[in-house]
Amino acid sequence: MNLLVKIVLLINFLAFNTFLYVQANSLEYDGWLNIALYHALDYDEPTKFTLRGNVTITNRNTGLASVAQEPLSLQDRNKLKRLAQENRLYRLQAHVTDSDGVTTFLTSSKACALAKSQLTDVLWVSLDHTGTVTGVTQSVSNGNTNNCLDLTTSDVDVLDEFNTDVYVKHTESAPIPDTASFIQKMEREREARERGETKDNRSFFAKYWMYLVPVVILLLISATNPEAGQQR
């Protein structure tokens, strides 16, 4: 069997198995997933994370999600205020639970920016082509974060509930080259050359330029140095 034909058959086989794999994994692509959110508010215990709330994505394809978060206690508000005044990061853990188990992601933002935005943030949930979560990222409006030292009691009082929007980002598949058609085209051209059906329609110069160029160069050298010819 011709080598090119074997390559075409191999590519078709791999493409068919890839299609089956994507089909099998896409059965759960529209399934639910739960994201438990934990944040670190304690300045003196930076490794201590406490529950902030839960995000449930009921359909990964459409990105439909619901958010349930508890109001912050006065103690937690003061902790966030201290983080903002010390220009520290607000760190957030996202524990993603789906049919495959639990995966943890860590993201962060400026505590000052979060306080200035009155706890308004956005969670970006990134999915690969199979619907598996590859990342959870928090974003907060930058705003003016240069004067968090002047946060007042009234500023802290409004930091009671998070206002969170959830967006699902899908990985875009790159275009797949049509390798099979290219190989078939090469095969047809090779067969045509073997039968003598392919004609070379190039101009005379395009065919023989590599022979003509040295001759032209020698003629130019001789024309610019006539004395050399006389000495002979």
C-alpha positions in Angstrom: 0.0 0.0 0.0 1.3 3.5 -0.9 2.8 5.4 2.0 0.6 8.4 1.5 -2.5 6.2 1.5 -1.4 4.7 4.8 -0.9 8.2 6.3 -4.4 9.2 5.1 -5.9 6.1 6.7 -4.0 6.8 10.0 -5.2 10.4 10.1 -8.8 9.3 9.5 -8.5 6.7 12.3 -7.1 9.3 14.8 -9.8 11.9 13.8 -12.5 9.3 14.3 -11.2 8.3 17.8 -10.8 12.0 18.7 -14.5 12.5 17.8 -15.5 9.6 19.9 -13.5 10.9 22.9 -15.0 14.4 22.6 -18.5 12.9 22.3 -18.0 10.7 25.4 -16.7 13.6 27.5 -19.3 16.1 26.2 -22.1 13.9 27.8 -21.3 15.6 31.1 -20.3 18.9 29.6 -23.7 20.4 30.5 -23.6 19.0 34.0 -23.5 20.9 37.2 -20.6 21.8 39.4 -20.3 23.4 42.8 -17.7 26.0 43.9 -17.2 26.5 47.7 -15.5 29.8 48.4 -13.2 30.3 51.4 -11.4 33.6 52.1 -8.5 34.6 54.4 -9.4 37.7 56.4 -7.2 37.3 59.5 -4.1 39.5 59.4 -2.4 37.6 62.2 -3.3 34.1 60.8 -2.8 34.4 57.0 -3.2 30.7 56.5 -6.7 30.5 58.1 -9.5 30.4 55.6 -13.2 30.6 56.5 -16.3 29.9 54.4 -17.5 32.8 52.4 -20.3 31.1 50.3 -21.1 28.8 47.5 -21.5 29.1 43.7 -23.5 26.5 41.8 -23.1 26.4 38.0 -26.2 24.4 36.9 -25.2 24.3 33.2 -21.5 24.6 32.1 -22.5 25.2 28.5 -24.7 28.2 29.1 -22.9 29.4 32.2 -26.0 29.6 34.3 -25.0 30.1 37.9 -26.4 30.9 41.3 -24.5 32.5 44.2 -25.3 32.1 47.9 -23.1 34.1 50.4 -23.4 34.9 54.0 -23.2 38.5 55.2 -19.9 39.5 56.9 -19.9 39.8 60.7 -18.7 43.0 62.3 -15.5 41.1 63.3 -14.9 40.1 59.7 -15.5 43.6 58.4 -12.9 44.9 60.8 -10.5 42.2 59.6 -11.0 43.2 56.0 -10.6 46.9 57.0 -7.2 46.1 58.5 -6.1 44.1 55.4 -7.0 47.1 53.3 -5.2 49.6 55.6 -2.1 47.5 55.6 -2.3 47.2 51.8 -2.5 43.4 51.9 -4.0 41.0 49.5 -7.5 39.5 49.9 -7.0 35.8 49.2 -9.7 33.5 48.0 -9.8 29.7 47.7 -12.2 28.1 45.3 -13.0 24.4 46.0 -14.5 23.0 42.8 -16.6 19.9 43.1 -17.8 17.9 40.2 -18.3 14.3 39.2 -14.5 13.8 39.2 -13.9 15.0 42.8 -12.6 18.3 44.3 -10.1 20.7 42.9 -8.8 23.8 44.7 -7.8 27.0 43.1 -6.3 30.1 44.7 -6.8 33.7 43.6 -6.3 37.1 45.1 -7.0 40.8 44.8 -6.1 44.0 46.6 -8.0 44.2 49.9 -8.2 48.0 49.5 -9.8 47.7 46.0 -12.3 45.2 47.4 -13.2 47.5 50.3 -13.5 50.5 48.0 -15.8 48.6 45.6 -18.0 47.7 48.6 -17.4 44.0 48.1 -18.3 44.0 44.4 -16.3 41.4 42.5 -16.4 39.0 39.5 -15.5 35.3 39.4 -14.2 34.0 36.1 -14.5 30.2 35.8 -12.4 28.8 32.9 -13.4 25.5 31.3 -11.5 23.4 28.8 -13.1 21.6 25.8 -14.4 18.8 28.0 -16.0 21.1 30.5 -13.4 20.6 33.2 -12.6 23.6 35.3 -9.0 24.8 34.6 -9.1 28.0 36.7 -11.1 30.3 39.0 -10.0 33.9 39.0 -11.4 36.9 41.1 -11.3 40.4 39.6 -12.1 43.6 41.4 -12.4 47.1 40.0 -9.1 48.9 40.6 -10.5 52.3 41.6 -8.6 54.6 43.9 -6.6 52.4 46.3 -4.2 55.1 47.5 -6.2 56.2 50.5 -7.4 53.1 52.4 -5.9 54.5 55.6 -8.8 56.8 55.9 -11.5 54.1 55.9 -14.1 55.1 58.5 -16.6 53.2 60.5 -19.3 54.1 58.0 -17.2 52.6 55.2 -16.9 49.4 57.2 -20.6 49.3 57.9 -21.5 48.9 54.2 -19.1 46.0 53.8 -21.8 43.5 54.8 -22.5 41.4 51.7 -20.6 40.4 48.6 -22.1 41.4 45.3 -20.6 38.7 43.0 -21.1 38.1 39.3 -20.0 34.7 37.9 -18.9 34.3 34.2 -17.9 31.0 32.6 -15.2 31.2 30.0 -14.9 28.4 27.4 -11.7 27.4 25.7 -11.8 28.1 22.0 -10.5 25.2 19.9 -7.9 26.0 17.3 -8.7 25.3 13.6 -7.7 21.8 12.6 -5.6 21.7 9.3 -7.1 19.6 6.5 -4.2 17.3 6.3 -6.0 14.5 4.5 -7.0 16.8 1.5 -3.4 18.1 1.3 -2.0 14.6 1.1 -4.6 13.5 -1.5 -3.6 16.6 -3.6 0.1 15.7 -3.3 -0.8 12.1 -4.4 -2.7 13.3 -7.4 0.2 15.6 -8.5 2.7 12.8 -8.1 0.6 10.4 -10.2 0.2 13.1 -12.9 4.0 13.7 -13.0 4.5 9.9 -13.4 2.1 9.8 -16.4 3.7 12.9 -17.9 0.6 15.0 -17.7 2.2 17.8 -15.7 3.7 20.5 -17.9 6.2 23.1 -16.8 4.7 26.5 -17.8 7.5 28.6 -16.3 9.3 31.2 -18.5 12.8 30.5 -20.0 14.4 32.7 -17.4 12.5 31.1 -14.5 13.7 27.7 -15.6 17.4 28.5 -16.3 18.2 31.5 -14.1 20.8 29.6 -12.1 22.8 29.1 -15.3 22.3 32.5 -16.8 23.3 34.5 -13.7 26.9 33.4 -13.6 27.4 34.1 -17.3 26.0 37.6 -16.9 28.3 38.2 -13.9 31.4 37.1 -15.9 30.4 39.4 -18.8 30.0 42.4 -16.4 33.4 41.7 -14.9 35.0 41.5 -18.3 33.3 44.7 -19.5 34.5 46.7 -16.4 38.1 45.5 -16.7 39.2 45.6 -20.4 42.9 45.9 -19.5 42.9 42.3 -18.1 41.8 41.1 -21.5 44.5 43.0 -23.4 47.3 41.7 -21.1 46.5 38.2 -22.1 
